[in-house]
């Protein structure tokens, strides 16, 4: 039941401790709201907000902040705020750096999509595209060496399953790219259409229904094969979750999917339900529209290709995918893949449809208790 969070306050101060006080007040109210404990699946603060409204909740917070507990404790940040000067550990500038010699196209493409200028003059950030968020031990050790040599030993994770190297000196960007490429991590297209995001799905999650990691690989391979060079199409984000929960953020993707199933007699097909037209960039957050379509997992890459082809052939000049989806509506997308949703009869020719990605046995829905329910 995802929804855009309402605003409690536009701003609370950090240094005077208001940030901590307001946070604790919210937690105290949530903790003593007994009706949320009746059903564990609905034990969420969003359920409380739905019931009483954000204005009433704000009144409760302000009342809570008048309690004795506020004056009884020290909310100073002096002992708990971790501050570290990363710039102080950046390697010293060198007189010479390696540079591209000859064909620069691969590096230039990487630089255009993965490298961005920092606010601090002379430094850049480099986003490392990590397929499916997976790293081998060798890649992780190699990244550690790159970080020690070029960033002072630090990196940041992103919620798109990538890593960001900060405080990279402008002159060393080419050297960093070569080192990443040697690890198999030098691909361009960070946060672009080929940078597909997925949750672990049934590979490791007890709540997973389908292998979203396997679908990630299949969709990534398909859009890579399409050799997309249209700049607007490259900006499309594709995300998928292995169940209706939103771990991969599929609700706000341009094209999103969540895992489901299709019953065919006594057998079951792994499937996905699509969302179209979500957005999270440029300050606006918009949830995509759930289509009235249920696609067998193995047909999802075909559906993605059809939607991309439709968008490129039917859009207005300069129209983004999100704007196009809002203009034509969900029925246009549903009609484009209607034949892909048709039932499949089990046979030797169709057996593959009944086996999920990364599996070698017929698909069966198996769900266990999630971490939050143990």
DRENBAKE-900111 format. One line per 2 residues: their letters; for each residue x, y negated, z negated of C-alpha. Coordinates in steps of 0.2 Angstrom, whole numbers, plus 5000, padded with zeros to 4 digits. Layout:
// DRENBAKE-900111
a) X:Y:Z | ...
// end
This chain:
// DRENBAKE-900111
xx) 5000:5000:5000 | 5013:4987:5005
xx) 5008:4969:5005 | 5017:4952:5006
xx) 5021:4946:4988 | 5012:4931:4982
xx) 5023:4917:4975 | 5023:4915:4956
xx) 5034:4900:4955 | 5043:4891:4970
xx) 5059:4890:4959 | 5066:4894:4942
xx) 5082:4889:4935 | 5097:4901:4933
xx) 5109:4892:4922 | 5096:4888:4908
xx) 5090:4906:4907 | 5073:4903:4914
xx) 5077:4916:4927 | 5079:4929:4913
xx) 5064:4923:4903 | 5052:4923:4917
xx) 5057:4940:4922 | 5055:4947:4905
xx) 5038:4939:4903 | 5032:4948:4918
xx) 5039:4965:4912 | 5031:4963:4895
xx) 5014:4959:4903 | 5016:4974:4914
xx) 5022:4986:4900 | 5006:4983:4890
xx) 4993:4984:4904 | 4986:5000:4899
xx) 4974:5003:4913 | 4989:5005:4925
xx) 4994:5020:4915 | 4978:5030:4920
xx) 4984:5034:4937 | 5003:5036:4939
xx) 5002:5032:4958 | 4994:5015:4954
xx) 5006:5011:4940 | 5013:4996:4950
xx) 5013:4977:4946 | 5005:4974:4963
xx) 4989:4983:4957 | 4988:4971:4942
xx) 4990:4956:4954 | 4977:4963:4965
xx) 4965:4964:4950 | 4967:4948:4941
xx) 4975:4937:4955 | 4992:4927:4955
xx) 4984:4912:4946 | 4978:4922:4931
xx) 4995:4931:4931 | 5004:4915:4931
xx) 4993:4909:4916 | 4998:4925:4907
xx) 5016:4922:4910 | 5016:4905:4903
xx) 5007:4911:4888 | 5020:4924:4886
xx) 5034:4912:4887 | 5027:4903:4872
xx) 5030:4919:4861 | 5042:4920:4847
xx) 5053:4932:4857 | 5059:4917:4868
xx) 5067:4908:4853 | 5074:4923:4844
xx) 5086:4928:4858 | 5100:4920:4867
xx) 5097:4919:4886 | 5114:4911:4890
xx) 5123:4919:4905 | 5140:4916:4898
xx) 5142:4935:4893 | 5133:4943:4907
xx) 5136:4933:4923 | 5149:4941:4933
xx) 5159:4929:4944 | 5174:4933:4955
xx) 5183:4923:4967 | 5184:4934:4983
xx) 5194:4921:4993 | 5208:4921:4980
xx) 5211:4939:4986 | 5211:4937:5004
xx) 5227:4942:5013 | 5238:4927:5018
xx) 5237:4920:5035 | 5250:4927:5048
xx) 5259:4918:5061 | 5253:4931:5075
xx) 5239:4943:5077 | 5235:4956:5090
xx) 5224:4950:5104 | 5214:4958:5118
xx) 5225:4962:5133 | 5217:4965:5150
xx) 5198:4971:5150 | 5190:4961:5136
xx) 5172:4966:5139 | 5170:4979:5125
xx) 5178:4967:5112 | 5168:4952:5118
xx) 5152:4962:5117 | 5156:4967:5099
xx) 5161:4949:5095 | 5145:4943:5101
xx) 5134:4954:5091 | 5144:4959:5076
xx) 5155:4944:5072 | 5148:4928:5065
xx) 5157:4912:5058 | 5158:4910:5039
xx) 5154:4893:5032 | 5172:4892:5027
xx) 5183:4886:5041 | 5194:4899:5048
xx) 5185:4915:5042 | 5172:4926:5050
xx) 5160:4940:5044 | 5160:4957:5053
xx) 5145:4968:5052 | 5150:4986:5054
xx) 5136:4996:5063 | 5134:5013:5054
xx) 5123:5025:5063 | 5109:5031:5051
xx) 5119:5024:5037 | 5130:5040:5037
xx) 5149:5039:5034 | 5161:5054:5033
xx) 5174:5054:5019 | 5187:5050:5032
xx) 5177:5035:5039 | 5175:5029:5021
xx) 5193:5030:5017 | 5197:5021:5033
xx) 5185:5007:5029 | 5193:5005:5012
xx) 5210:5003:5021 | 5203:4990:5032
xx) 5195:4981:5018 | 5211:4980:5008
xx) 5221:4974:5023 | 5209:4961:5030
xx) 5196:4956:5017 | 5204:4957:5000
xx) 5196:4973:4996 | 5178:4970:4997
xx) 5162:4973:5008 | 5144:4971:5006
xx) 5130:4983:5010 | 5115:4977:5020
xx) 5097:4984:5019 | 5099:4989:5037
xx) 5111:5003:5032 | 5127:4993:5038
xx) 5142:4986:5030 | 5147:4967:5031
xx) 5166:4963:5030 | 5168:4945:5023
xx) 5183:4933:5023 | 5190:4941:5039
xx) 5202:4928:5046 | 5197:4923:5063
xx) 5213:4928:5071 | 5212:4946:5064
xx) 5195:4950:5071 | 5202:4960:5086
xx) 5213:4970:5075 | 5198:4974:5064
xx) 5188:4980:5079 | 5202:4991:5085
xx) 5204:4999:5067 | 5185:5001:5067
xx) 5185:5009:5084 | 5198:5021:5078
xx) 5186:5027:5065 | 5171:5028:5077
xx) 5163:5013:5070 | 5167:5000:5083
xx) 5151:5000:5092 | 5143:4983:5096
xx) 5124:4980:5093 | 5123:4977:5075
xx) 5105:4973:5070 | 5100:4975:5088
xx) 5088:4988:5097 | 5101:5002:5096
xx) 5104:4999:5077 | 5089:5010:5072
xx) 5085:5011:5053 | 5078:5026:5045
xx) 5075:5033:5027 | 5083:5050:5023
xx) 5067:5059:5026 | 5067:5078:5023
xx) 5085:5079:5024 | 5086:5074:5006
xx) 5070:5066:5000 | 5057:5076:4990
xx) 5043:5065:4996 | 5048:5067:5015
xx) 5036:5075:5027 | 5047:5074:5043
xx) 5065:5072:5048 | 5066:5053:5051
xx) 5085:5055:5052 | 5083:5067:5067
xx) 5071:5055:5075 | 5083:5041:5072
xx) 5096:5050:5082 | 5084:5054:5096
xx) 5077:5036:5098 | 5095:5029:5097
xx) 5101:5040:5110 | 5086:5036:5121
xx) 5088:5017:5120 | 5106:5019:5122
xx) 5104:5029:5138 | 5092:5015:5144
xx) 5107:5003:5145 | 5096:4988:5139
xx) 5104:4972:5144 | 5089:4960:5142
xx) 5093:4949:5128 | 5075:4948:5121
xx) 5073:4967:5122 | 5090:4969:5113
xx) 5082:4959:5098 | 5069:4972:5095
xx) 5070:4982:5079 | 5065:5000:5077
xx) 5063:5008:5060 | 5055:5025:5054
xx) 5051:5033:5037 | 5048:5051:5035
xx) 5032:5048:5025 | 5020:5034:5022
xx) 5031:5025:5010 | 5041:5010:5016
xx) 5059:5015:5012 | 5065:5011:5030
xx) 5054:4995:5031 | 5045:5002:5046
xx) 5030:4990:5042 | 5039:4975:5046
xx) 5049:4982:5062 | 5044:4977:5079
xx) 5041:4996:5082 | 5039:5006:5066
xx) 5035:5024:5063 | 5030:5034:5047
xx) 5030:5053:5046 | 5014:5063:5047
xx) 5008:5080:5054 | 4995:5087:5067
xx) 4986:5103:5063 | 4985:5115:5078
xx) 4975:5130:5073 | 4986:5139:5060
xx) 5001:5129:5065 | 5007:5111:5061
xx) 5017:5099:5072 | 5028:5086:5065
xx) 5021:5069:5070 | 5023:5050:5067
xx) 5010:5036:5066 | 5016:5020:5074
xx) 5016:5002:5069 | 5018:4988:5082
xx) 5023:4969:5080 | 5030:4967:5063
xx) 5043:4953:5059 | 5055:4948:5045
xx) 5066:4935:5054 | 5065:4916:5055
xx) 5056:4914:5038 | 5040:4923:5043
xx) 5036:4940:5037 | 5022:4949:5046
xx) 5016:4967:5045 | 5014:4977:5061
xx) 4998:4984:5066 | 4995:5002:5063
xx) 4990:5010:5080 | 4976:5023:5081
xx) 4989:5035:5088 | 4997:5051:5081
xx) 5012:5056:5091 | 5021:5073:5090
xx) 5039:5069:5084 | 5047:5076:5100
xx) 5037:5063:5110 | 5041:5048:5101
xx) 5057:5043:5111 | 5045:5044:5127
xx) 5033:5032:5118 | 5047:5020:5113
xx) 5053:5019:5131 | 5035:5017:5138
xx) 5032:5002:5126 | 5049:4994:5131
xx) 5045:4996:5149 | 5028:4988:5147
xx) 5035:4974:5137 | 5048:4969:5150
xx) 5036:4971:5164 | 5021:4962:5157
xx) 5028:4948:5145 | 5027:4930:5148
xx) 5043:4920:5151 | 5054:4920:5135
xx) 5040:4929:5125 | 5047:4939:5111
xx) 5041:4957:5108 | 5031:4951:5092
xx) 5022:4937:5101 | 5018:4949:5116
xx) 5011:4962:5104 | 5000:4949:5095
xx) 4994:4943:5112 | 4989:4959:5120
xx) 4983:4968:5105 | 4986:4986:5099
xx) 4974:4994:5112 | 4987:4990:5125
xx) 5000:5000:5116 | 4988:5014:5112
xx) 4983:5016:5130 | 5001:5017:5136
xx) 5004:5033:5126 | 4987:5041:5126
xx) 4992:5056:5135 | 5007:5059:5123
xx) 4995:5061:5109 | 4985:5075:5117
xx) 4984:5091:5108 | 4998:5104:5111
xx) 4994:5123:5112 | 5007:5134:5104
xx) 5017:5144:5118 | 5034:5149:5122
xx) 5035:5133:5133 | 5029:5121:5119
xx) 5037:5130:5104 | 5050:5116:5103
xx) 5036:5104:5098 | 5032:5114:5083
xx) 5050:5112:5076 | 5056:5096:5068
xx) 5072:5087:5072 | 5087:5095:5064
xx) 5078:5111:5060 | 5077:5128:5068
xx) 5061:5135:5060 | 5043:5131:5063
xx) 5037:5115:5054 | 5029:5116:5037
xx) 5023:5101:5026 | 5032:5103:5010
xx) 5032:5089:4997 | 5039:5089:4980
xx) 5039:5076:4965 | 5048:5060:4970
xx) 5061:5053:4958 | 5049:5040:4951
xx) 5037:5055:4946 | 5050:5065:4936
// end
